[in-house]
Amino acid sequence: MAATAAGAESPCLPCHAKQVEAYARTPMGNSFGPAVPVPPVAFTHVESQTRFRVLSRDGRLVQEISRNGLAAEHPVEYRIGSGNHATGYLVRIGQWLFQSPIASYRRQGMWAMAPGYEKMQRPDFNRRVEADCLNCHASGSAAAPEPIGCAACHGSPAPHLQAPSRGNILNPSRFPSAARNAICEQCHLNGEARISQPDKSGGPAAVVVYDRPGNDLRVVSHVEQLALSACARQSREKLWCGSCHQPHGAAIDVNTQCRNCHASGLPDSHRAQTECTSCHMPKRDAVDGGHTAFTDHRIQRSAATPAGGSASRLRLWRDVADPGLRERHLGLASILVGERDGSTALINEGYRRLSAVFSRWPRDPDVLAGLGMVLFLKDQQPDAVKLLRAAVAQRPGDAVLHEKFALLRRAAGDKAGAIESLERSIALDPGRQSPYFFLAETQPDQAARRRTLERLLLLFPRSLIGREALRELTRP
């Protein structure tokens, strides 16, 4: 199905031209597109002493990277993000898309490191864009991504095109509140972890959040912030994203929405005011947002930065009736968040939860791998290897799982087994770069290490990290 530049499927245009055109002007409708030339710029990332240049050549945007006497240039294929706050960039290397380590920030009028790259010691164009990231900015496959289309919120248009009716096209505003909100939550709720369902059950991932989130404002936490607000809680599910955000049609007057509920009881100082959000929904720096600020959706009484609670326990964003499934999700999330944050308490809690329900999920590769990685951290290598071996047997096509198995096999002294697992990981997904470096470290001699890095450079000849590693290996 072809898509317009606005990101809405062309079959929708004959009947919904006004909505499509209005949608194209919204941040969501403009969240992805081809990269266009920009004025040249150059800067140095101080932490890594990496030099970046942005220029245009033959009508294409090009980004250059250089460090320690090595350089590479990457034609930029796509921009990502509406540009209201920042614009990221994607390059294509072989059949895969990779994120550029630099971004442009509109409010500051500057170029700098993209979020997550700020402290990196060896930045490169090596962060592959996975489906979870791409799906929130684009429709279609990585081979031919397009701007977000109508189907993202309204479902497949095929039945509607055959017999147009209100009954065969999804309209989120008519859904029950949980289903309605879930449409927005697809992309506007990250949580602390997303846990896949057991392999055979399918279904959307379970989102896990802290029950008392702290004051760290994050870019993709709008839904969670709004749910914390007194306005949303007291509205009895009436206040939702669509109350203030209109994906197509005339823009909504947010101040009118506020005054619909607060028409009476306002202090005299507020009666003459026509603008509410600058005080009650101010823009704040996001901890993961780079050099930009985002609207705080907690709708606070005071404009001052709130004290914030201390994160307590993890909970499911949407609870499940099955106690065993709940423990599985929370156990896996506790281990993931504990590893990320260096929290031994969370890791131990995750191990306790998973151990309690292991008899129900004895062949679940996620449960097996989660328990195995905790045992690895506890230096119980033989048992950890057994669990990861069982996990791989249940999900043999998972390249990431094979790499984890390699880590445990090497720690247990089985270098040959680790090499076997890494080769399998690469064979399953040759576009993941980390197994090559891990394999090079594990090889028994310098010649084998060199051949491994050369294999990487055959696929990624402009890899700065790969070329640096090969140069260090061959240096006298």
Contacts in CASP RR format, 6 or more apart in sequence:
PFRMAT RR
TARGET T0000
AUTHOR 0000-0000-0000
METHOD contacts of the structure
MODEL  1
MAATAAGAESPCLPCHAKQVEAYARTPMGNSFGPAVPVPPVAFTHVESQT
RFRVLSRDGRLVQEISRNGLAAEHPVEYRIGSGNHATGYLVRIGQWLFQS
PIASYRRQGMWAMAPGYEKMQRPDFNRRVEADCLNCHASGSAAAPEPIGC
AACHGSPAPHLQAPSRGNILNPSRFPSAARNAICEQCHLNGEARISQPDK
SGGPAAVVVYDRPGNDLRVVSHVEQLALSACARQSREKLWCGSCHQPHGA
AIDVNTQCRNCHASGLPDSHRAQTECTSCHMPKRDAVDGGHTAFTDHRIQ
RSAATPAGGSASRLRLWRDVADPGLRERHLGLASILVGERDGSTALINEG
YRRLSAVFSRWPRDPDVLAGLGMVLFLKDQQPDAVKLLRAAVAQRPGDAV
LHEKFALLRRAAGDKAGAIESLERSIALDPGRQSPYFFLAETQPDQAARR
RTLERLLLLFPRSLIGREALRELTRP
1 9 0 8 1.000
1 10 0 8 1.000
1 11 0 8 1.000
2 9 0 8 1.000
2 10 0 8 1.000
3 9 0 8 1.000
3 10 0 8 1.000
3 139 0 8 1.000
3 146 0 8 1.000
3 147 0 8 1.000
3 149 0 8 1.000
4 10 0 8 1.000
4 13 0 8 1.000
4 20 0 8 1.000
4 24 0 8 1.000
5 24 0 8 1.000
5 33 0 8 1.000
5 147 0 8 1.000
6 20 0 8 1.000
6 21 0 8 1.000
6 23 0 8 1.000
6 24 0 8 1.000
6 29 0 8 1.000
6 30 0 8 1.000
6 147 0 8 1.000
7 23 0 8 1.000
7 24 0 8 1.000
7 29 0 8 1.000
7 139 0 8 1.000
7 146 0 8 1.000
7 147 0 8 1.000
7 148 0 8 1.000
7 149 0 8 1.000
8 16 0 8 1.000
8 20 0 8 1.000
8 23 0 8 1.000
8 24 0 8 1.000
8 29 0 8 1.000
8 147 0 8 1.000
8 149 0 8 1.000
8 150 0 8 1.000
9 149 0 8 1.000
9 150 0 8 1.000
9 151 0 8 1.000
9 157 0 8 1.000
11 157 0 8 1.000
11 161 0 8 1.000
12 19 0 8 1.000
12 20 0 8 1.000
12 150 0 8 1.000
12 157 0 8 1.000
13 20 0 8 1.000
15 164 0 8 1.000
16 150 0 8 1.000
16 248 0 8 1.000
18 248 0 8 1.000
18 249 0 8 1.000
19 248 0 8 1.000
19 249 0 8 1.000
20 150 0 8 1.000
20 248 0 8 1.000
22 246 0 8 1.000
22 248 0 8 1.000
22 249 0 8 1.000
22 250 0 8 1.000
23 29 0 8 1.000
23 247 0 8 1.000
23 248 0 8 1.000
23 249 0 8 1.000
24 30 0 8 1.000
26 82 0 8 1.000
26 246 0 8 1.000
26 247 0 8 1.000
26 248 0 8 1.000
27 81 0 8 1.000
27 82 0 8 1.000
27 83 0 8 1.000
27 84 0 8 1.000
28 82 0 8 1.000
28 148 0 8 1.000
28 247 0 8 1.000
29 82 0 8 1.000
29 147 0 8 1.000
29 148 0 8 1.000
29 149 0 8 1.000
29 247 0 8 1.000
30 81 0 8 1.000
30 82 0 8 1.000
30 83 0 8 1.000
30 147 0 8 1.000
31 80 0 8 1.000
31 81 0 8 1.000
31 82 0 8 1.000
31 136 0 8 1.000
31 137 0 8 1.000
31 138 0 8 1.000
31 147 0 8 1.000
31 148 0 8 1.000
32 78 0 8 1.000
32 79 0 8 1.000
32 80 0 8 1.000
32 81 0 8 1.000
32 137 0 8 1.000
32 138 0 8 1.000
32 145 0 8 1.000
32 146 0 8 1.000
32 147 0 8 1.000
32 148 0 8 1.000
33 78 0 8 1.000
33 79 0 8 1.000
33 80 0 8 1.000
33 138 0 8 1.000
33 147 0 8 1.000
34 77 0 8 1.000
34 78 0 8 1.000
34 79 0 8 1.000
35 60 0 8 1.000
35 61 0 8 1.000
35 76 0 8 1.000
35 77 0 8 1.000
35 78 0 8 1.000
35 79 0 8 1.000
35 89 0 8 1.000
35 90 0 8 1.000
36 61 0 8 1.000
36 79 0 8 1.000
37 56 0 8 1.000
37 59 0 8 1.000
37 60 0 8 1.000
37 61 0 8 1.000
38 54 0 8 1.000
38 56 0 8 1.000
38 61 0 8 1.000
38 104 0 8 1.000
40 53 0 8 1.000
40 54 0 8 1.000
40 55 0 8 1.000
40 56 0 8 1.000
41 53 0 8 1.000
41 54 0 8 1.000
41 111 0 8 1.000
42 51 0 8 1.000
42 52 0 8 1.000
42 53 0 8 1.000
42 54 0 8 1.000
43 51 0 8 1.000
43 52 0 8 1.000
43 111 0 8 1.000
43 112 0 8 1.000
44 50 0 8 1.000
44 51 0 8 1.000
44 52 0 8 1.000
45 51 0 8 1.000
45 52 0 8 1.000
45 113 0 8 1.000
45 117 0 8 1.000
45 123 0 8 1.000
47 118 0 8 1.000
47 119 0 8 1.000
47 120 0 8 1.000
47 121 0 8 1.000
48 67 0 8 1.000
48 120 0 8 1.000
48 121 0 8 1.000
48 122 0 8 1.000
48 123 0 8 1.000
49 67 0 8 1.000
49 68 0 8 1.000
50 65 0 8 1.000
50 66 0 8 1.000
50 67 0 8 1.000
50 122 0 8 1.000
50 123 0 8 1.000
51 64 0 8 1.000
51 65 0 8 1.000
51 66 0 8 1.000
51 67 0 8 1.000
52 63 0 8 1.000
52 64 0 8 1.000
52 65 0 8 1.000
52 101 0 8 1.000
52 102 0 8 1.000
52 111 0 8 1.000
53 63 0 8 1.000
53 64 0 8 1.000
53 66 0 8 1.000
54 61 0 8 1.000
54 62 0 8 1.000
54 63 0 8 1.000
54 64 0 8 1.000
54 102 0 8 1.000
54 111 0 8 1.000
55 61 0 8 1.000
55 62 0 8 1.000
55 64 0 8 1.000
56 62 0 8 1.000
60 75 0 8 1.000
60 76 0 8 1.000
61 75 0 8 1.000
61 76 0 8 1.000
61 89 0 8 1.000
62 73 0 8 1.000
62 74 0 8 1.000
62 75 0 8 1.000
62 76 0 8 1.000
63 73 0 8 1.000
63 74 0 8 1.000
63 76 0 8 1.000
63 89 0 8 1.000
63 91 0 8 1.000
63 100 0 8 1.000
63 102 0 8 1.000
64 71 0 8 1.000
64 72 0 8 1.000
64 73 0 8 1.000
64 74 0 8 1.000
65 71 0 8 1.000
65 72 0 8 1.000
65 73 0 8 1.000
65 74 0 8 1.000
65 101 0 8 1.000
65 123 0 8 1.000
65 124 0 8 1.000
65 125 0 8 1.000
65 464 0 8 1.000
66 72 0 8 1.000
67 122 0 8 1.000
67 464 0 8 1.000
67 468 0 8 1.000
68 468 0 8 1.000
70 464 0 8 1.000
70 467 0 8 1.000
70 468 0 8 1.000
70 471 0 8 1.000
71 464 0 8 1.000
72 125 0 8 1.000
72 462 0 8 1.000
72 463 0 8 1.000
72 464 0 8 1.000
73 462 0 8 1.000
74 91 0 8 1.000
74 93 0 8 1.000
74 100 0 8 1.000
74 125 0 8 1.000
74 462 0 8 1.000
75 91 0 8 1.000
76 89 0 8 1.000
76 90 0 8 1.000
76 91 0 8 1.000
76 100 0 8 1.000
77 90 0 8 1.000
77 91 0 8 1.000
77 92 0 8 1.000
77 97 0 8 1.000
78 89 0 8 1.000
78 90 0 8 1.000
78 97 0 8 1.000
78 145 0 8 1.000
79 87 0 8 1.000
79 88 0 8 1.000
79 89 0 8 1.000
79 90 0 8 1.000
80 87 0 8 1.000
80 88 0 8 1.000
80 89 0 8 1.000
80 90 0 8 1.000
80 137 0 8 1.000
80 138 0 8 1.000
81 87 0 8 1.000
81 88 0 8 1.000
81 137 0 8 1.000
83 106 0 8 1.000
84 106 0 8 1.000
85 105 0 8 1.000
85 106 0 8 1.000
85 107 0 8 1.000
85 292 0 8 1.000
85 293 0 8 1.000
85 294 0 8 1.000
86 103 0 8 1.000
86 104 0 8 1.000
86 105 0 8 1.000
86 106 0 8 1.000
86 289 0 8 1.000
86 290 0 8 1.000
86 291 0 8 1.000
86 292 0 8 1.000
87 103 0 8 1.000
87 104 0 8 1.000
87 106 0 8 1.000
88 99 0 8 1.000
88 100 0 8 1.000
88 103 0 8 1.000
88 104 0 8 1.000
88 114 0 8 1.000
89 99 0 8 1.000
89 100 0 8 1.000
89 102 0 8 1.000
89 103 0 8 1.000
90 97 0 8 1.000
90 98 0 8 1.000
90 99 0 8 1.000
90 100 0 8 1.000
90 129 0 8 1.000
91 97 0 8 1.000
91 98 0 8 1.000
91 100 0 8 1.000
91 125 0 8 1.000
92 98 0 8 1.000
93 125 0 8 1.000
93 459 0 8 1.000
93 460 0 8 1.000
93 462 0 8 1.000
94 459 0 8 1.000
95 142 0 8 1.000
95 143 0 8 1.000
96 128 0 8 1.000
96 129 0 8 1.000
96 142 0 8 1.000
96 431 0 8 1.000
97 128 0 8 1.000
97 129 0 8 1.000
97 134 0 8 1.000
97 142 0 8 1.000
97 145 0 8 1.000
98 125 0 8 1.000
98 126 0 8 1.000
98 127 0 8 1.000
98 128 0 8 1.000
98 129 0 8 1.000
99 114 0 8 1.000
99 125 0 8 1.000
99 127 0 8 1.000
99 128 0 8 1.000
99 129 0 8 1.000
100 114 0 8 1.000
100 125 0 8 1.000
101 113 0 8 1.000
101 114 0 8 1.000
101 117 0 8 1.000
101 120 0 8 1.000
101 123 0 8 1.000
101 124 0 8 1.000
101 125 0 8 1.000
101 127 0 8 1.000
102 111 0 8 1.000
102 112 0 8 1.000
102 113 0 8 1.000
102 114 0 8 1.000
102 117 0 8 1.000
103 111 0 8 1.000
103 112 0 8 1.000
103 113 0 8 1.000
103 114 0 8 1.000
103 115 0 8 1.000
103 290 0 8 1.000
104 110 0 8 1.000
104 111 0 8 1.000
105 111 0 8 1.000
105 112 0 8 1.000
105 290 0 8 1.000
105 291 0 8 1.000
105 292 0 8 1.000
106 292 0 8 1.000
107 291 0 8 1.000
107 292 0 8 1.000
107 293 0 8 1.000
108 291 0 8 1.000
108 292 0 8 1.000
110 291 0 8 1.000
112 290 0 8 1.000
112 291 0 8 1.000
113 120 0 8 1.000
113 123 0 8 1.000
113 290 0 8 1.000
114 290 0 8 1.000
115 219 0 8 1.000
115 288 0 8 1.000
115 289 0 8 1.000
115 290 0 8 1.000
116 288 0 8 1.000
116 290 0 8 1.000
117 123 0 8 1.000
118 290 0 8 1.000
122 464 0 8 1.000
122 465 0 8 1.000
122 468 0 8 1.000
124 463 0 8 1.000
124 464 0 8 1.000
124 465 0 8 1.000
125 462 0 8 1.000
125 463 0 8 1.000
125 464 0 8 1.000
126 433 0 8 1.000
126 460 0 8 1.000
126 463 0 8 1.000
126 465 0 8 1.000
128 431 0 8 1.000
128 432 0 8 1.000
128 433 0 8 1.000
129 142 0 8 1.000
131 142 0 8 1.000
132 194 0 8 1.000
134 142 0 8 1.000
134 145 0 8 1.000
135 186 0 8 1.000
135 187 0 8 1.000
136 186 0 8 1.000
136 187 0 8 1.000
137 148 0 8 1.000
138 145 0 8 1.000
138 146 0 8 1.000
138 147 0 8 1.000
138 148 0 8 1.000
139 145 0 8 1.000
139 146 0 8 1.000
139 147 0 8 1.000
139 148 0 8 1.000
139 149 0 8 1.000
139 151 0 8 1.000
139 152 0 8 1.000
140 146 0 8 1.000
150 157 0 8 1.000
151 157 0 8 1.000
152 186 0 8 1.000
153 170 0 8 1.000
153 172 0 8 1.000
153 183 0 8 1.000
153 247 0 8 1.000
154 169 0 8 1.000
154 170 0 8 1.000
154 171 0 8 1.000
154 172 0 8 1.000
155 169 0 8 1.000
155 170 0 8 1.000
157 169 0 8 1.000
159 168 0 8 1.000
159 169 0 8 1.000
160 168 0 8 1.000
160 169 0 8 1.000
172 179 0 8 1.000
172 180 0 8 1.000
172 183 0 8 1.000
172 184 0 8 1.000
173 180 0 8 1.000
173 242 0 8 1.000
174 180 0 8 1.000
175 183 0 8 1.000
177 237 0 8 1.000
177 240 0 8 1.000
178 318 0 8 1.000
180 240 0 8 1.000
181 223 0 8 1.000
181 240 0 8 1.000
181 241 0 8 1.000
182 204 0 8 1.000
184 222 0 8 1.000
184 223 0 8 1.000
184 240 0 8 1.000
184 241 0 8 1.000
184 242 0 8 1.000
185 207 0 8 1.000
185 223 0 8 1.000
185 317 0 8 1.000
187 220 0 8 1.000
188 220 0 8 1.000
188 222 0 8 1.000
188 223 0 8 1.000
188 241 0 8 1.000
189 207 0 8 1.000
189 220 0 8 1.000
189 221 0 8 1.000
189 222 0 8 1.000
189 223 0 8 1.000
189 224 0 8 1.000
189 317 0 8 1.000
190 207 0 8 1.000
190 218 0 8 1.000
190 220 0 8 1.000
190 221 0 8 1.000
191 207 0 8 1.000
191 208 0 8 1.000
191 209 0 8 1.000
191 220 0 8 1.000
191 221 0 8 1.000
191 224 0 8 1.000
191 317 0 8 1.000
192 208 0 8 1.000
192 209 0 8 1.000
192 210 0 8 1.000
192 314 0 8 1.000
192 333 0 8 1.000
192 337 0 8 1.000
193 207 0 8 1.000
193 208 0 8 1.000
193 314 0 8 1.000
193 332 0 8 1.000
193 333 0 8 1.000
193 336 0 8 1.000
193 337 0 8 1.000
194 205 0 8 1.000
194 206 0 8 1.000
194 207 0 8 1.000
194 208 0 8 1.000
195 205 0 8 1.000
195 206 0 8 1.000
195 208 0 8 1.000
195 328 0 8 1.000
195 329 0 8 1.000
195 332 0 8 1.000
195 333 0 8 1.000
195 336 0 8 1.000
195 366 0 8 1.000
196 205 0 8 1.000
196 366 0 8 1.000
197 203 0 8 1.000
197 204 0 8 1.000
197 205 0 8 1.000
197 206 0 8 1.000
198 325 0 8 1.000
198 328 0 8 1.000
198 361 0 8 1.000
198 364 0 8 1.000
198 366 0 8 1.000
199 364 0 8 1.000
199 365 0 8 1.000
199 394 0 8 1.000
199 395 0 8 1.000
206 316 0 8 1.000
206 317 0 8 1.000
206 318 0 8 1.000
206 320 0 8 1.000
206 329 0 8 1.000
207 316 0 8 1.000
207 317 0 8 1.000
207 318 0 8 1.000
208 314 0 8 1.000
208 315 0 8 1.000
208 316 0 8 1.000
208 317 0 8 1.000
208 329 0 8 1.000
208 330 0 8 1.000
208 333 0 8 1.000
208 337 0 8 1.000
209 224 0 8 1.000
209 314 0 8 1.000
209 315 0 8 1.000
209 316 0 8 1.000
209 317 0 8 1.000
210 311 0 8 1.000
210 312 0 8 1.000
210 313 0 8 1.000
210 314 0 8 1.000
210 315 0 8 1.000
211 312 0 8 1.000
211 313 0 8 1.000
211 314 0 8 1.000
211 315 0 8 1.000
212 309 0 8 1.000
212 310 0 8 1.000
212 311 0 8 1.000
212 312 0 8 1.000
213 221 0 8 1.000
213 224 0 8 1.000
213 228 0 8 1.000
213 309 0 8 1.000
213 311 0 8 1.000
214 308 0 8 1.000
214 309 0 8 1.000
214 310 0 8 1.000
214 311 0 8 1.000
215 305 0 8 1.000
215 306 0 8 1.000
215 307 0 8 1.000
215 308 0 8 1.000
215 309 0 8 1.000
216 287 0 8 1.000
217 225 0 8 1.000
217 284 0 8 1.000
217 285 0 8 1.000
217 286 0 8 1.000
217 287 0 8 1.000
217 294 0 8 1.000
217 296 0 8 1.000
218 286 0 8 1.000
218 287 0 8 1.000
218 288 0 8 1.000
218 289 0 8 1.000
219 286 0 8 1.000
219 288 0 8 1.000
219 289 0 8 1.000
219 294 0 8 1.000
222 241 0 8 1.000
222 295 0 8 1.000
222 297 0 8 1.000
223 241 0 8 1.000
224 317 0 8 1.000
225 296 0 8 1.000
225 297 0 8 1.000
225 298 0 8 1.000
226 232 0 8 1.000
226 239 0 8 1.000
226 240 0 8 1.000
226 241 0 8 1.000
226 297 0 8 1.000
226 298 0 8 1.000
226 299 0 8 1.000
227 233 0 8 1.000
228 298 0 8 1.000
229 239 0 8 1.000
229 297 0 8 1.000
229 298 0 8 1.000
229 299 0 8 1.000
229 300 0 8 1.000
230 299 0 8 1.000
230 301 0 8 1.000
231 239 0 8 1.000
231 261 0 8 1.000
231 299 0 8 1.000
232 239 0 8 1.000
232 240 0 8 1.000
232 299 0 8 1.000
235 261 0 8 1.000
242 252 0 8 1.000
243 252 0 8 1.000
243 257 0 8 1.000
244 252 0 8 1.000
244 254 0 8 1.000
244 257 0 8 1.000
245 252 0 8 1.000
246 252 0 8 1.000
254 276 0 8 1.000
254 277 0 8 1.000
255 274 0 8 1.000
255 275 0 8 1.000
255 276 0 8 1.000
255 277 0 8 1.000
258 276 0 8 1.000
258 277 0 8 1.000
258 280 0 8 1.000
259 276 0 8 1.000
277 295 0 8 1.000
278 303 0 8 1.000
279 303 0 8 1.000
280 299 0 8 1.000
280 300 0 8 1.000
280 301 0 8 1.000
280 303 0 8 1.000
281 295 0 8 1.000
281 296 0 8 1.000
281 297 0 8 1.000
281 298 0 8 1.000
281 299 0 8 1.000
281 300 0 8 1.000
282 295 0 8 1.000
282 296 0 8 1.000
282 303 0 8 1.000
283 293 0 8 1.000
283 294 0 8 1.000
283 295 0 8 1.000
283 296 0 8 1.000
284 293 0 8 1.000
284 294 0 8 1.000
284 296 0 8 1.000
284 305 0 8 1.000
285 292 0 8 1.000
285 293 0 8 1.000
286 292 0 8 1.000
286 293 0 8 1.000
286 294 0 8 1.000
298 306 0 8 1.000
300 306 0 8 1.000
314 330 0 8 1.000
314 333 0 8 1.000
314 334 0 8 1.000
314 337 0 8 1.000
314 346 0 8 1.000
315 330 0 8 1.000
316 326 0 8 1.000
316 329 0 8 1.000
316 330 0 8 1.000
319 326 0 8 1.000
320 326 0 8 1.000
320 329 0 8 1.000
324 357 0 8 1.000
324 360 0 8 1.000
327 353 0 8 1.000
327 354 0 8 1.000
327 356 0 8 1.000
327 357 0 8 1.000
328 353 0 8 1.000
328 354 0 8 1.000
328 357 0 8 1.000
328 360 0 8 1.000
328 361 0 8 1.000
328 364 0 8 1.000
328 367 0 8 1.000
330 350 0 8 1.000
330 353 0 8 1.000
331 349 0 8 1.000
331 350 0 8 1.000
331 351 0 8 1.000
331 353 0 8 1.000
331 354 0 8 1.000
332 350 0 8 1.000
332 354 0 8 1.000
332 366 0 8 1.000
332 367 0 8 1.000
332 370 0 8 1.000
334 346 0 8 1.000
334 347 0 8 1.000
334 349 0 8 1.000
334 350 0 8 1.000
334 353 0 8 1.000
335 346 0 8 1.000
335 347 0 8 1.000
335 350 0 8 1.000
335 351 0 8 1.000
335 354 0 8 1.000
335 370 0 8 1.000
335 373 0 8 1.000
335 374 0 8 1.000
337 343 0 8 1.000
337 346 0 8 1.000
338 344 0 8 1.000
338 346 0 8 1.000
338 347 0 8 1.000
339 347 0 8 1.000
339 373 0 8 1.000
347 374 0 8 1.000
347 377 0 8 1.000
348 374 0 8 1.000
350 374 0 8 1.000
351 371 0 8 1.000
351 374 0 8 1.000
354 361 0 8 1.000
354 367 0 8 1.000
354 370 0 8 1.000
354 371 0 8 1.000
355 371 0 8 1.000
357 367 0 8 1.000
358 367 0 8 1.000
358 371 0 8 1.000
361 367 0 8 1.000
363 390 0 8 1.000
363 394 0 8 1.000
364 394 0 8 1.000
365 390 0 8 1.000
365 391 0 8 1.000
365 392 0 8 1.000
365 394 0 8 1.000
365 395 0 8 1.000
365 398 0 8 1.000
365 401 0 8 1.000
366 391 0 8 1.000
368 387 0 8 1.000
368 388 0 8 1.000
368 390 0 8 1.000
368 391 0 8 1.000
368 394 0 8 1.000
369 387 0 8 1.000
369 388 0 8 1.000
369 391 0 8 1.000
369 401 0 8 1.000
369 404 0 8 1.000
370 387 0 8 1.000
371 387 0 8 1.000
372 383 0 8 1.000
372 384 0 8 1.000
372 387 0 8 1.000
372 388 0 8 1.000
372 391 0 8 1.000
372 408 0 8 1.000
373 384 0 8 1.000
373 388 0 8 1.000
373 404 0 8 1.000
373 408 0 8 1.000
375 381 0 8 1.000
375 383 0 8 1.000
375 384 0 8 1.000
375 387 0 8 1.000
376 384 0 8 1.000
376 407 0 8 1.000
376 408 0 8 1.000
376 411 0 8 1.000
381 408 0 8 1.000
381 411 0 8 1.000
381 412 0 8 1.000
382 412 0 8 1.000
384 408 0 8 1.000
384 411 0 8 1.000
384 412 0 8 1.000
385 405 0 8 1.000
385 408 0 8 1.000
385 409 0 8 1.000
385 412 0 8 1.000
385 414 0 8 1.000
388 401 0 8 1.000
388 404 0 8 1.000
388 405 0 8 1.000
388 408 0 8 1.000
389 405 0 8 1.000
391 401 0 8 1.000
391 405 0 8 1.000
392 398 0 8 1.000
392 401 0 8 1.000
392 402 0 8 1.000
392 405 0 8 1.000
392 421 0 8 1.000
395 401 0 8 1.000
397 428 0 8 1.000
398 428 0 8 1.000
399 424 0 8 1.000
399 425 0 8 1.000
399 426 0 8 1.000
399 428 0 8 1.000
399 429 0 8 1.000
399 432 0 8 1.000
399 435 0 8 1.000
400 425 0 8 1.000
400 432 0 8 1.000
402 421 0 8 1.000
402 422 0 8 1.000
402 424 0 8 1.000
402 425 0 8 1.000
402 428 0 8 1.000
403 421 0 8 1.000
403 422 0 8 1.000
403 425 0 8 1.000
403 432 0 8 1.000
403 434 0 8 1.000
403 435 0 8 1.000
403 438 0 8 1.000
405 421 0 8 1.000
406 417 0 8 1.000
406 418 0 8 1.000
406 419 0 8 1.000
406 421 0 8 1.000
406 422 0 8 1.000
406 425 0 8 1.000
406 435 0 8 1.000
406 438 0 8 1.000
406 442 0 8 1.000
407 418 0 8 1.000
407 438 0 8 1.000
409 415 0 8 1.000
409 417 0 8 1.000
409 418 0 8 1.000
409 421 0 8 1.000
410 417 0 8 1.000
410 418 0 8 1.000
410 442 0 8 1.000
415 442 0 8 1.000
415 444 0 8 1.000
418 442 0 8 1.000
419 439 0 8 1.000
419 442 0 8 1.000
419 443 0 8 1.000
422 435 0 8 1.000
422 438 0 8 1.000
422 439 0 8 1.000
422 442 0 8 1.000
423 439 0 8 1.000
425 432 0 8 1.000
425 435 0 8 1.000
426 432 0 8 1.000
426 435 0 8 1.000
426 436 0 8 1.000
426 439 0 8 1.000
430 459 0 8 1.000
431 459 0 8 1.000
433 456 0 8 1.000
433 460 0 8 1.000
433 463 0 8 1.000
433 465 0 8 1.000
436 452 0 8 1.000
436 453 0 8 1.000
436 455 0 8 1.000
436 456 0 8 1.000
437 456 0 8 1.000
437 465 0 8 1.000
437 466 0 8 1.000
437 469 0 8 1.000
439 452 0 8 1.000
440 449 0 8 1.000
440 452 0 8 1.000
440 453 0 8 1.000
440 456 0 8 1.000
440 469 0 8 1.000
440 473 0 8 1.000
441 449 0 8 1.000
443 449 0 8 1.000
443 452 0 8 1.000
446 473 0 8 1.000
449 473 0 8 1.000
450 470 0 8 1.000
450 473 0 8 1.000
450 474 0 8 1.000
453 466 0 8 1.000
453 469 0 8 1.000
453 470 0 8 1.000
453 473 0 8 1.000
454 470 0 8 1.000
456 463 0 8 1.000
456 466 0 8 1.000
457 463 0 8 1.000
457 466 0 8 1.000
457 467 0 8 1.000
457 470 0 8 1.000
460 466 0 8 1.000
END
